[in-house]
Amino acid sequence: MHPIGWDAFGLPAENAAIKRNSDPREWTYENIAVQKASMRRYACSFDWDRTLHTCDPEYYKWNQWLFLQMYNKGLAYRKDSAVNWCPDCQTVLANEQVVAGLCERCDNAVTKKKLNQWYLKITDYADRLLDDMDQLEGNWPEKVLTMQRNWIGRSTGAEVEFKIEGRSQPITVYTTRPDTLFGATFMVVAADSALAAELASGNEVEAEFKKYLDSVKADSDIDRLATDRPKSGVFLNRFAINPVNDERIPIWASDYVLADYGTGAIMAVPAHDQRDLDFAKAMKLPIRVVIETGEADPAQSGIATSGDGKVINSGSITGLAKDEAITKITQELAGKKLGKAARNYRLRDWLISRQRFWGTPIPIIHCEKCGEVAVPENQLPVELPSAAGLDLKPKGLSPLGAASDWVNVACPKCNAPAKRDADTMDTFFDSSWYYLRYTSVDKHDVAFDKKAVETWLPVDQYVGGVTHAILHLLYSRFFTKVLHDLGHLNFTEPFTRLLNQGMVLMDGSAMSKSRGNLVRLSDELATHGVDAIRVALVFAGPPEDDIDWADVSPAGSLKFLNRAWRIAGDVTSKAGVDFKSGDLSLRKVTHKSLNDIAIAVESFRFNVCVARIMELVNATRKAIDSGCGPTDPAVREAAEAIAISLSLVAPYTAEDMWEKLGHKPAIANAGWPTVDPALLEDDAIEVVLQVNGKIIDRLEVSPSVTKDDLEKAARANEKIAAALVGADIKKVIVVAPKLVNFVI
């Protein structure tokens, strides 16, 4: 199965429609029609009967059904939180959609904004998403697996409770290094956390804190975490008690701690953490070394020592190595009910609310009496209203909220006036399960047919860019596990193998209108034809590599295809002739080529596949012009092998060749030729003859030659015999059938 579809909801389509003052539906479907026609012209081998568009109500009906499945299981929920906000797109972004502090869509700076939003509990699956990567090792690029591991960011350590003077509840701090607790000389809480606001409230530093908080809100998380950023903060005039030594330590609010990491508070160990050290030096706070690494004193050098030396100045764990010290101090804390072993994750729940029109409506109704009410399944899909009369320009609120006939409904529970949820779903929700829908595009009563899914899935081979490593690929893995747990699937990983394809560049850069380096494929097709373009792209390099169109030669590919095509016209033997009576040397070339091509295709070395076809074309042309001639059955066998092999990359040329060779369409029904193992053996292999490692001569022998026979043949060689006259042979090294070396 090789299906095709359009992931058609989202910001790019909506923004394009706004720019052109058109309906996103019209703009989207017009573009789909153009792309579909182009793809047919490119001879892409898609199953057009399995086409889908995520913006079709028939598709997003099942988005809504999946959402409700998760909602009923407690995996979809709303909460107030500081979210990533793109002021230009006027919508929220998931953490994964913020790249270096910028919106992945428009490249503008992302800020924080407090909103009530919908989330999916992907964190409930963090351990399984990590541990199940063992199933993917060797079949997925290691780079992608590493990116997902780092994004999930599982760490082990301890949660430690610090009592706070004047506060009944302690503060829980997560640390991966509880062995450094005796070196904690102050505490830092995230300036934008509720805890910081609470500790500053009614305090003489409250005004100073609020001023500082305003400056922090303007900065992105990326900026706040930058190691070269000058440290800043406000002393909250509050103190915590270090649980291991009862030391009174000051509490500061700062921007270098994030509210959503761990508990939003850290124990600062300046001697052994660089950011803590920079902060301590800036604020003139004490620095205490508790790990002896043999390096310079951090207070003097300005460089924190983060090695794993012996513990010092640390009570009962003094003298222990890191792992032993961590275990002991964690046990002691647990015994006093002041801490426990814990895991922490970088991964956060997936924010799916979007304040835009062109997306899947969230199937929830808000009733003053009943609260959140799920739309009954028999009322799905909740279709988007017409965009006519709606102002789609981003204003920070969903345009759907202004569609009064659409948003105002009766509560399904009590029939009182209620309102639909006006937000739409992140488009990555749409693409997280499409592989399931492809198996059942003709089914209208279910999202996917269980029997069809069990027949086709999981996907054998996925081809996709590395840019989706922590987005689509991670989300799809999450969806698969959820649906497995709900009893809908019998597997837990959606994609068995993954290939990251490269890009076609121009003059070293990605093609774009702004750079003026676009190549119009339609013009190239008109000049060279689709087969020449396909062959040129495939031959340019391995599919995982980027290629530069400036270095690609479709004209050269067209010449090659013409040479191959002429061979079919030169063959004079009839179809169905017995190939076994043909020229042996050409038959060997043909069968070796077919074998190499099959191996290359299975290992995604398509450029090697084309190279082997070229070699076979050259050998066949030579046989026709100056060898066995066009009547020889081996020439027909070679020509048919060329046509069948070319059908993989140049289908039009191959089909024409097939008909010229006297066969009925289609070449796709011909099947792959059976390779004769006997014809894969070489007639002779060249052996290197050496004396003291120096090459004296070369010798052709049978591939099956024995070591004894090879040594005899080497001794009989005239040049070797001359070199050994009067010599004392100390050793003879024979590596059959490759090398003989006489040591004298």
N, C-alpha and C positions, 0 to 999 in steps of 0.2 A: 504494500500500500504506500503510495506516494501522493498524499493529498495537498491541497492548497487552500489557504484562507486569508482573510484580511482582518487584522487587529485594528479595527476602524474607529473606535471611540477615542476620545482624549483631546488634550490641549492643542496639538498641531492642527488637527482638522477644524476645531472650533475657532481658533485664532485666524486661520486662513479664511473661514467663512465670514467672520467679523470684518476682516480687512476688505473683503469683496462684497460686503453687505448682502450675503446670501444665506440660505438655510444650510446648516451643517450637513443635513441629510443629502441635499442636492449635490453639494460640493463633494461629499464622500463617495456617493454612488457614481457620480460622473468620473471621478478619478479611478475608482475600481474598474469601471468599464474600459477605460484607456489602458490600465495596467494589464487587465485580463487579455485584451487584444494583443498587446505587446508580447506577453508571455507565450501566447499561442504561436506568434510569429517566431519566437526564439526556439521553438520546438522543445519546450520544457515538457518532460514526461509526467505531468501531473494527472491524477485521476480527477477529471473535472466534475464527475458525478458526486464527489465528496467535498465540494466547495462549501465554505461557510464564511459568514461575516459576523463579527461580534456585535455589530450595531443592529442586526436584525432582531426584532422582538422575539422571534422563535428561538434565537440563541440566548439573549439576555434574560428571557424567562427562567432559564435554568441557572443563570448567575444568581437570580433572586432566590430560587429554590435552594441552591447551595448555601447562600447566606443564611437562610432560615434554618437549614440543617445545623449550621455552626451556632446560630443564635440559641436554638433549643438545647444545644449541648453545653452552652455557657462559654463558647469560644469566640463569640462576637458580642461586644459590649461597648458602652459609651462612658467616657469620663472627661473631666476637665483637666487640661494639661497645657503646658507651654509647648506649642508645636512649631515646626519649621514653617515659616510663612514667606512666600515669594510676593513682594509688593508689586511686581510687574504683572505676573500671571494672576494675582489676587486669589490665590488658593494655597492650601496647605500642601506640604510635601512629606513623604515618608523619609526617614533617615537615609535610606538607600538612594534617594533621588537628589541628595545634596552632595555635590562633588566639590571638594576643596572650598566649602563655604558658599558655593554658587548653585543656582538652580540648574539642573541638568537640561532643562528645556530652553531657557533664555539666557543663561550665563550671567544673570544679575545676582547681587548679593542677597542671601537669605537671612531673614531676621527671626525673632521669636514672637509668638503671639499666643495669648491665653484663649483657648476655645474649648467647647464641648464637642468631642469628636468620636467617631466610631473606630474601634480597633479589633483586630483579630489576635487571639492569644497564641501567636507563633512560639512564644517563649515556653509554653507548655511542652513543646516538642524539641526544645534545644538539644537535650541529650541524645535523642534518637536521630536528629538531623546530623549530629556529629558522629555518633557511633556507627550509624549505617553507612558512612562513607567507606568503611572497610569493604563493603560490597562493590564499590565503584573503583577501587584501586586497580590501576592497570588498564581500565577501560575509559576513564575520564582523564583529561590533561591534569597533571599534578598541580599546575598553576591555579586551575579553577578550584580544586579541592582545598588548596592552601588558602585561597581567598575566602572561601566559605568558612573554613575553620577559624580564620582570623576575625571574620565578621561576627560569628557566633561568640567567639572570645571566651570560652570557658576557662575559668581559673579556680584553683583550690586554695583555701586558706582558712580563716576563722572570722566569726562575728564576735566582736568584743564589746561589752557594755561599759560605758563611761558614765558615772553619776555626774549630774550637773548641779552645782550649788544653786539653791533657790528654785529648783524644778523637781517635781515629784517623779517624772519619768526619766530614765537614763537615755542616753543617745547610743544607738548601736552603730558600730563602725566595722566595715569589712576590710580585711587586710590579707594579702597573700604572704606577708612576712610577720606573723605574730612573734617570731623570735627576736624582733627588733623593738618590742614594746617598751623595754627599759630606756630606749633612746627617743621615745616620743616626748617632745618638750613643749608642744602646743597642739591645738586642734584647729582644723579649718573646715568651715561649712560653706556650701555653695551659696553665693550671695543672693541668687534668685530662688532659693528654696524657702518653703514655708517655715522651716526650722529657724533660718536666719532672721526672718521677719518676726517670729515669735520671741527670739532671744533679745532682739533690739527693741521690741515694743516696751514703751514706758521707761526706757533707759535714756540717760543723758546723751547717748550717742545716736539716738534714733534719727535725728535730722541728718546727721552726717551719713548714716547708713542709707537712708532713702536717696540721698544725692548720689551716693556711690552706686546704688542699685540701678538708677536711671542710666548711668553710663554703661553698666554691664549689659543691660537689655539691648543696647545698640550693637553689640558684638556677636558674631557667630561662634558656635562651639569650636570650629576649626581655629579661629583667631585666639580664643581663650586658652586652647591647649597648646598653642605654639611655644616651643621651648625657648625661643629667643625673645619672647615678649617680656617686657619689664613687669615685675611682680607688683601688685597693688592689693589693698585690702583695708578693712576697718576692724579695729579691736572692738568687740561687742561688750566689753566690760563685764564679761561673765567667765566663770572658770569651771573646768571639768576635773574629775579625779581619776588619775591613771590607776587602773585596777591592780597592777602588779606591784606598785611601790607606794600607793596612796599619795603620790605627788600631785600638787595643785598646778594645773597647766591652763594657760589662757586660751580663750576661744576667739578665733578671728573669722571674719567673712571675707571671701576672696573669689575672684572670677576664674581662677585656675582649677577649681573643683566644680564639677557639673552636678546639677540637682538630680539627674536621672541615672547617674552611675552609682551603683551600690546603694547606700542610704543617703547620699548627698553630703556626707561628712567623712573626714579622714583624720586619722591620727598622723601627725606630721613628724617624721623622723629625718631631720635635716642632714645628719651625717651620711645617710645612706640612700637618699632620694634627691635627685638634682633639683627638681622644682621646689621641693620643701627647703632645700639648702638655699636656693636663690631667694626664696621668700624670707627665710630666717635672717639672711644677711641684710636684706633690704629693710627689715623691721627690727633688726638688732635683737633677735631672739636667741636663746641658748642652743648650742650644738653639742651633742654628746655622742661619742663614738661607742658603739656596742658590738661591732663586728671587726675583729682584727684581721686585716687583709694584707698588711705590710705596705700599704700605699700611704701617700702623704696625708697629713691631717686635713680633712675637708675644710675646717675653719680657716686654715691658712691658704690652702691651694685653691679653694673655691670649686673643687671637683668632688662630688659625692662618691663614696666607695660603695659599689653595689655588688661586690663579690661575695663568695660563700665561705669566708674564713671562719675562724673560731669565735664563739660568742664571748664577750668580755663585759664587765660592769653590769651584770644581769642576774644577780641573785642565784637562784637554784639552777639556772641553765648555763651559768658561766662555764666555759671550757668545752661545751658541746659543739658538735658540727651542726650545720643548718637543719637538716632533716630531723635529726634527733631532738634538737632544741624546739623545733616547731611542734613536734608530737608531744613533748613533755609540757610545754607552756600551755598548749591547747587543752590537755587533760587537766592541768591544774585549774585553769579558768572554768572548765566544765564542772569540776568538783565544787567550786565556789558559786556555781550558777551565775558566773560573770562572762561566759562566752561558750562557744561551741564550734566544732569544725563546720565549714560551710563551703559552698560553691557559689561563684558569681559568673555573670554572663554579660558580654558587651551587647548582645542582641536585645532589642527592645520589641515590644508588641507592634504589629504592623498597623499603621494608621491608614485607613482606607477611605475616609471622608474627603470629598472634593466639592468645592463651592463653584461648580461649573455646570453647564447645561448638558453637554454632549457626553453622557455616560449612563451607566445603568442606575436607575432610581433605586434607592435603598427601600426595601419593602416593609417599612415600619410606619405605623400611624400613631400620632401622639394625641392622647385624650386626657383632658384635665382630670377626669374621674378615674380612668383605668390605667393611666400612665402609658408606657410603651406597649403597643399591641401589634403583633405580627400580622401582616396581610395574609388572609387565608389562602392556602395553596390553590383553591379553585378560582381565585381571583387573579392569579398570575397569568401573564406578565402585567406588572404595573408599567404601562407604556408611557414613553415620553410624550408630552403634549406637542402640538404644533409650535414651532418657533415664531410663527407670525405674531407680531405685536409685542414680542418679548425683547427687552434690551439685554443682549448677551454680553455686552462689554463688562469686563471684570470689575466688581465693586466690593468684593470681600464677602458678599452674601450670594447664595445660589440664585440664579435667575428663576429657577422653578418656584421659588417662594412667591413670585409675583404672578404666577399663572393661577389666578383665583379659582377658576372652574376645576382646575386639576388638583390644587393643594387642599382645598376645602372638601372634606368627605365626612360621612357618618362613621362613628366608631364601630368596628365589627362586633364588639362585645356588648355595648350598651346603647348603641344607635344615637348617642349624643353627638353634637357637632365636634369635629376633630380635624386635625391637619396631617397631611402626609409629611414624612421626612423629606426636606427639600434638597438634601445633599445627594450627590451621585458617587458611585464607587470608583476607586482607583482603577485605571485600566489594566493594571497587572492582575487584578482579580479575574478579568475576562480571559487572560492568556494562561492562567494557572491550571486550566483543566481542558483546554481545547482538544488535546490529543485523545481524550475520552470521547468527545463529541464526534470526532472524525469517524469513529467506528459505527456510529448510529445516526447519521445525518437525516435518514428517512424516518426516524422514530419521532413521533410528536407527543407521545404520552409519557415518555421518560427522558431524563437527561442523557442517558446512555444505556444500551442494552447489555445486561450482565453477561450473556452468552457471547455476544460479539466482542466485548472487552476481554473476556477470558481467552478468546480465539486469537486476537490480534496483539494484545499488550502483555507486558510492557513494551515500549518502543525499542526496537532493536538498535537503530542508529539515529542519533539526534545530531543535526548540524546547526550550529548557532554560534554567535559571536561571544567572545570572552567578556564583553561589556555587560552581559546579563548574568554574570556569575553569582552576584549577590542579590539579584532581583528575580527575574523570571525563573531561573533554574532553581533557586532556593525556595521560592514560593510554590513552584510546581511540586517539589519534593514534599513540602508541608501539606499541600492539598491531598496528595496521594495518601499520605499517612492518616490524615483525618478521615478520608473516605474509606480507607481500610478499617479503621477503628469503628466506623459506623456500619460496617458489614457490606459495603458496596463493592469492594475490590478484594482480590486475593493476592495482591502484591503490595509492597511498600515503597518501591523505587520506580519512578516513571520511565527513566531513560537508561537503558543498559549500557550503551556506548555513546560517547560524546566527541565530536570533532569541532574544534574552533576554526572557522574559516577566516582567511585573511581578507584584506580590502584591495580593490583596484584603485590605485592612486594615479595622479598625473603630475609629473615633474616633482615627485617626492612628497606631495601633499594630497590630503583627501580632496576630492572634487567638490567644488562649491561655486555658486554664482558670484559670491563676493570676491573670490580669488581669481575668477575669470579663467579657470582651468577645467571647465566642463568638457566632456567628450560626448557628443550626441550619438547615442547608439544607433538611432534610426539612420543617420548619415553613413555610419560605418557599415551598416547592413546593406544599404543601397549600393555601396561601392564594392564590397567584398562578398556579400552573401552571409547568411546566418551560420552555415557550417564552418566557414573560414574563421569567423569571429569566435565560435565555440572552440575550435581546435586551437586557435591562438591563445585563448584564455587558459585552457587546460594545459597546454604545453609550456606556458610561461613559468611554471614552478609548482611546488607542492601546494595543495589547497589551503594549508594552514598558514602559508606565508603571504605577506603583502606583495603585490606586483605593481610595477609602474607601467602604465599604458604606453609611455614614451619608449619603453624598451620592447614592446610587443610588436610582432610583425604579422598582421592578418594577410598582407600581400604574399608573404612567404608561405603561409598556411594554405592560401588559395592555390598556389603553384603545386604544392604537395598533393592536394586533393585532386587536382587535374591529372597529375601523374598516376595516381591510384585509379581514377576513373577510366583512363585510357587502357589500363591493363585489362579491365573487364571486357572492353571492346576487342582486344587483341586475342583473347582466348578462342581457339577454334575447336577444341574437343567438346563433345556434347555433355549436357548435364546428366548425372547418374553414372558417369564412367567410373571404373574401378581405380581408385587412387593408388592402390598398392603396386600397380605396374609402372608407376611414374618414377621420375628421376630421384634417386635416393638422397642425394646431397640437398636438393631443394626441399624435399619432404622433411628432412631433418631441421632445416631452417624454419619451415612452417610450424612444425610441432613444438619446437623450442620457443618460437615467438608466441604461440597460443598459450603455452604453459606460463611464460613470463608475464604475459598480459593479464592472465587470470589472477596470478599472484599479486601483481601491481594493483589491480582493481580492488581486490579484497583488502589490501593494506593502504588504500587511498593514495597511492602514488600514480595519479592519473597522467602526470607528465611523463613518467616512465612508460606507461601504456602507449602513449602517442609515439614515443621514441622507438619502441619495439615495432609498431606498425610501419613507421618510416623505414626501418631496417628491412622489414619483410618486403615492402614495396621495391626497395633498391635491389634486393636479391632476386625478386621475381622479374623485374625489368631486365636484369642482366641475363637471367635464364632464357627469356624470350628472345632477346637480341643476339646473344652470343653463346647460348648454352643449349639446353635440350629443346628449345623452340616452343611456339605457341600451341602445338598439337599435343604436347606431353600432358598426361593426366595430372602430373605434379603441379603444372602451371595453373590448371583449373582449381586444384585443391588450394593452392596459395591464394589465388584471386578470390575464392569464396571466403577463405579465412580473413583476408583483408577487408572484404565487405562486411562480414559479421563483426569483426573487431571495430571497424569504423562506425558501425551503427550505434556504438556507445557514445560517440562524441560528434559524429557528423551524420545524422540520420537521413537527411535528404540525399546526399551523395551515395551513402550506403544502399539506400532503397533503389536508386537508379542503377547502381552497379549490379544489384541482385537481379533486377529484371533483364539487364543486358546479358547476364550469365544464364538466362533461360528459365529463371524461377518465377513463380507467382508471388505476388505480395502476400503477407508482409514479412520482411526479413526478421522481424521480432519473433515470428513463429518458428524460425529455423532451428532455434536451440543452439547452445554453445557446442562447437565441435569436440568430439572425444579425442583426447591426446593419447598417442601410443607411447607408453613408457620406453619401449625399445628404441624409438627414434630420438629420445632425449639423451642417449649416451653418445659421448664424443667418439669419433673414429680414432683419434690420436690426441695425446696430450704432450705438451712441450716440457721437457725436464731440464733443469739447470744442472750443469756439471761443473764442480768447483775443485780447486786444490787450495787448501788452507783458507777457504772462504772466498777466494778470488775466482770469478767466473772464467772458465776456460772455453767452454763450448755449450751447445744446446742439442737436445736429442728428442725426437718424437717417438713415443711409445704408446702401447695400448693402455687405456684407462685402468684395465684390470691386471696390469703387470705386477708380478710378485717382487718382493725385496731382493731375493737372490737373482732373479732374471734381470732386474734393473741394474744391480751391481755388475753383473757379467757384461751387460751391454755397455755400461760406462767404461769398464776396463778395456773393452774392444774398440772404443772410440780412439781415432788416430791422435788427436790432440792431447787427450788424457794420457794415452800410452806414452807419448813423447815426454810429457811433463813428469811422468813417474819413473822414467829411466834412471836406475841407480839410486832411487830414493828409498828411505826406510819408512814404510807406511805404518804409522802408529795407530791409526783409527780410520774407519770408514763409516760415515754417517749417511744412512739411506732413509729418505722420507718418500715413500712411494705414494703416488706417482709424480712427485714434484721436484725432488732434489737428491743429488749424490755429491758428498763432499769428502775428499781424501785429505786426511791430516797427516803431513809428513814432517 
